[in-house]
Amino acid sequence: MKFWEEEMKKVMSKVLVDQYTLEFTPMLSNFHLSKENTDNKYIYDNLKPNESNFVLQNFTTYGTWMIRNVFETTYSLSDSIKKFEWKITGEVREIAGFECKKAITKICDSVVVVAFYTDQITVKGGPENFNGLPGMILGLAIPRLASTWFATKVESTPVNIPKPTNKSKKVVLWTDINKELAKGIKNWGKEAATYLWIANL
């Protein structure tokens, strides 16, 4: 698997860019793909964007509703909002015209996640399932996955976030997804961890 990865890296673009939208109100946020670059080629299929995927977080009920594709399976998840233990540092940078402060956490016990949030937007959300800082996350980086999410603009527009429904799929919890994924990749060696990290974003 490692040899295959190294060969793929030689012929693939070093930087892949897709566009996402994070809509939000004081109570809700909805993160979803807005424009895929169809020329992109991905080493890990789980990083490939899917127009049917979304993450809706409710900051009043502290619940998450999410559609996520993992390999050939599409999961409809309804669970509590993920909790992260953030460490806020003194570093500051500007993103999309906002002063943002740096914070660090980990997922899956060891994968470092770097976030930049602004307290000028008081909604405690962010890309994917990330949340819990004293303001909106406008920048996010996961070095071990070579992945970043950075806001390019913030617009004040009317937002109407519908409650998504998915009657055709069984509703599951995070623990259900992780158990099924662990079974499918148990013989994948070191590469198995990477797919677990991606599935848990």
N, C-alpha and C positions, 0 to 999 in steps of 0.2 A: 504493500500500500504506500509506503514512504517513497519508494522509487517512482511509482506512478505519479505521486504528488509533485515530486521534483521535476519530472518531465513535463507535466502540465504547466507548471509555473514558467517554464522556458518559452512557451508559445502563447501564453495568455497575457492580457493587459495587466500592468501592475496596479492600476487604479480603476475601479468600477464605480459608477455613480448612478443612483436611482433617486427619484424624488418622492418624498412622503409628505403627508399633511397631518398635523396634530391640531384638531379642532377642540376647543374647550370652552366651558362655562365655569362659573364658580363651583359647580357641583359635579361636572362630568368632563371627561376627555375621551376623544376617539382618535386613535392613531391608525393610519391606513396608507396604503400605496396610492400615490396620485399619478405618477408617470414612470413606467419602467423603461430602461434603456435596453431595447431588444437585442442590441449587439453584444451585451455583456455575456461572458462565459464564466461559470462558477466552478471552483474545485469542489466545494461542498454544496450539494443540492439544497440543503436546508437553509442556506443563506440566500438562495434565489427568491426574489420577491414574488408574491402571489396576490393577484387583485382581489381575491375573495377573503384574504386574511385581514383581521383588524383586532385591535385591543381597545375595549371600552372600560374605563375605570370610573367608578362612582365614589366620590369622596364624602358622600353623606352616609351611605350604607356600608362603605368600605368593601365593596364587591367588585369583581372583575368578570366581564363577559368577553370571550375571545374565540375567534375561529383561527385555527392554526393547522397547516399542512406539515406532517412529519413523514417523510418518505411517501408512500402511496396512500397514507391514511389522512383524512381530514377530521380533526377533532373540534367539537364544540364544547368549550370549557366554561363553567360557571363556578367560581371559587372566591375566596376572600382576597383582597388586595395583598400583593406580596409586600413583606416588610424587609427593609434593608437597614443595616447598621452603618450609617455614614460618619466619616471623619472629615470635618471641614478644615481646610488649610487656609493659609493667608494669601494664596495666589489669586490674582484677579486678571481677567481679560475681557475684551469687548466682543460680543457676538450679536449680530443683527441690530446693532445700535444700542444694546443694553450692557450695562456693567454686570459681569457674571463672576461669581466666586467658585473656587474649585473645591470639590468634595470627592472622597474616595470610599468605595465599598468593595465587597467581594461577593461573587456568586459561586455556587457549588464548592464552597469552602476555600478555594484557592485562586480563583480567576479574578484579577483586579479589574475594577470598573472605575473610570475617571469621569466625573460629571462637572459641568459648569452651569450654575443656576443663577437666576436673577430674582431678587426679592421685590423688584418693581412689578412683577406679575405674581400675585399671591397664590395662584392655584399651584398645589404641590404635586404636579404631575410631570410627565416627560415622555420620551420615546419608548416604544415597546411597553414593558410592565414597570418601568422605573418610576419611582415616586418617593415622597417622604422628606424632601428637603424644604427649607423655608421659602420656597418659590419655585417657579417653573424651570425645568431643566432645558436649556437651549443648546447645550453641547454634551456629547457623550462619546467616550472612546473605550474600546476593549482591546488592548494591545495584543493579547494572545490569540484573538480572532481576526486581527488586522482590520477591524471594523470601527467606523465612526459615524455619528449622526450629528450634524450641525445645522442649526436654523440659518436660513439665508434671509428671511424677512418675517416680520410679525405684522399681521393686518387686523384691524378692528372691523369685523363684518358680522352681520346677523348669523347666528349659529342655531341650527335646529338638529340636535343629535337624536335620531330615533333609537328606540330600544331594539337591537337586532334580534331577529328570530331565526331559528334553524330547525324546523319541525322534522326534517328528514334524518337528523343525526342524534345519536345518543349524547346526552350531556354528561361530561366527566369532570373529575377534579385533577389538580396537578399531580397528585400521587398516582392516579390511574395512568396518565400519560407517561410518567417516568418509569412505572413498572413495565408497561408494554414495550417502551423503547429499550429498556435494559435487557429484556428477553431477546429482542431482535439483534442486538449488537454485542452480546456477551462474548462472542468469539472473535471480536475485531481487534483485540489487543489495545495498544495505546491510542489508536484512532477512535475508539469508542467514547473516550472522555470528551473529545471535541464535539461529537454529535450531541452529547448530553448538555454541554454548555450552550450550544446553539438553540436547542429545544427549550431551554430554561430562560431565555431572554425575556 
